Amino acid sequence: MRFADMQADIGVPRSILTSRLSKLVEAGLLERFEYREDGARARQAYRLTERGRQLGVVFLAMKQWWDDGDDQAPTVEFVPKSAEEPVKVIITDSSGQEIELADLRVRLD
């Protein structure tokens, strides 16, 4: 996403956005790249790294948890580009069998 678009969407001062984006780049969640529109100077934009995309599962799980417990949940859904039904996060074992949270245990090696 373009820096200017993020700043306009969020409404945060430029210096704060720059600092926060730099931390996300340092953490390996975003990568910075330049783009240039015809006749314009080069500008900065950001995109998720593979590690950043993997973090999306955490956000989806948190949203699913919120939706399951709150009648006033926000009306945000994550929907595949090729379908209309929202996605959901599930836990599976190594064979692909779905596991309920109540059936999980912690093992320390």
Secondary structure, 3 states (H helix, E strand, C coil): CEHHHHHHHHCCCHHHHHHHHHHHHHCCCEEEEEECCCCCCCEEEEEECHHHHHHHHHHHHHHHHHHHHCCCCCCCCCCCCCCCCCCCCCEECCCCCEECHHHCCCCCC
